[in-house]
C-alpha cells in the first residue's frame, strides 16, 4: 500500500556490472601477450563485479605490454620494423624518393666499318701530304682518334655505347635487337660531310682517297643497308636514332629518315615536316677553346664584349655585318673577323677568358659552337638570334645564364653597349655562378656531362615512339581534307598498310 501523499517508489534494478574494455591491442597483440595469460584473465572475469585477481592480471598484462612497446625493447624494434615494412608495401610515402626508372634498351647497329672508323681514316688520308705515309691506315680501330671538330658528339655517343659494365645512365645497350626499345645508327655523318677538305693538299696522296670519297654516296649506301634490315622496315625507322649534328649532315636522305629521332644542333635547315622539338633532340656543340679553370669574378675581365668569327654570312647571318659596323669602334669592345685556325682559337680563348660578355649573333644557322665556347669560359653570352633552339631546356633555364636580345633592337646604334654597361658587377657574378652550375652539360669529356643528358633526352622519346607505332598500325588511308599530326612527322598514308 502506498503511503498517503507520497508517490510510490520505483523498484531498484539489479546492478549490471560492465567490465572495462581491454586496451586496444597493437597489431599482432596475440604474439606479444602469452595466450595462457589471456585465457586465465578470461576465466577469472566475473559476471557481476571485478575481483582482485582480475585487477592484478590486467595490471600485469598492461605492464608487460608497456615493456614490449618501450623504445629500448628489442621486441618493440622488431615490431616497429615489421609495421614500417608493412606500411611501405601497402602505401607509398610521398617523402620517400622514387626508384629510378629502368634504363631504355638501345641496340647499336654493327655497321660496316666504312661508316664509322672508315670515315676517320678517310678524313686523315685526305689531309696527308703527297708521298707521306698515312698513319691512320695502319692503326687499329681502338687507337684511332676523332679529329678535333665542333660536331664530335657522334664520336662521344658511339664510344659511350661501346663501353661495357654497370653504369648509372638512362640507356643500356643490348646485344639482341628483339630486346631493344630503340636502334642507334652510328654513322659519322658530320665528319663524312667534311672528309674532302676545302683546301686539299698540294697533291692527293698515293691512295687517292680525297678524290674518291663521296659523302652523298655514303648516305645512299647507308640507307640501302638499313632498308635490308627487318627492324628498320618494321616501323619504317620510327624507333631509330640518327645523329646529324652538322646542319647539312644526311642532307640527301633526310626525307627518308624523317620518321626517326634526329639528334641535331638546331632546325635551321630542316623543314617542319622533317624535324621538331617533339620528336627530336637538340645537342650542344663541342666547345673548341679551352675551358676557364678559374673562379667567378670580373676583375680579370677588362673587356666589356668580345666576338671573333666570320663577318659575312648568308641568310640570317647578315646581322653580323650590321653588328660589326655598329660595334667595331666602340670602347672596350673586341670584335674581329677571322676564320677557323689554330691561332684564331688561341686568340678566341684569350678574348673570352678576359671579357665579361661574349656576343653570339646568328650565322648561316641560328646556333654555333661559339655559344658553348663562351659558356665554358664563364663569359656571359649575349644571344642575338631570334630562332635559336637550345639543348636541355627542361633542366637548364638559359635566361639565368645568358642575355637574349632581339635582332631589331641589337642593330640599333648604341643599344647593346649601353644595355651591357648598365649590368652591375654583382649581376655578372650571378650569371657566372649559374653558368658554373650547368657547365658540365657542355663538356663532353665530363663523365656526367652531355652524353648522359643526351641519352636521357632520347629516352624521353620512347613513349611517343610507341604511341605513333601503335597508332600507325590501325590507320587507313584518309582523304586530304583532314589534318594529321604533321608537327611530329607522322607517317603519310602511302607509308601505311591497310587490312586486306
QUITA-V856282 format. One record per helix or strand of 2 or more residues. SS is the DSSP state (2 for helix, 1 for strand). FROM is the first residue (numbers start at 0). LEN is the number of residues. If there is no record, write none. Layout:
SS & FROM & LEN
SS & FROM & LEN
This chain:
2 & 28 & 4
2 & 34 & 10
2 & 51 & 18
2 & 73 & 17
1 & 103 & 5
2 & 112 & 3
2 & 116 & 10
2 & 134 & 3
2 & 140 & 3
2 & 152 & 10
1 & 170 & 3
2 & 176 & 3
1 & 181 & 4
2 & 188 & 5
2 & 208 & 4
2 & 214 & 12
2 & 229 & 5
1 & 239 & 4
2 & 253 & 3
1 & 260 & 4
1 & 280 & 2
1 & 302 & 7
2 & 314 & 13
1 & 332 & 5
2 & 341 & 12
1 & 354 & 7
2 & 368 & 8
1 & 379 & 5
2 & 397 & 3
1 & 401 & 3
2 & 406 & 4
2 & 414 & 7
2 & 424 & 18
2 & 449 & 10
2 & 461 & 13
2 & 485 & 3
2 & 492 & 3
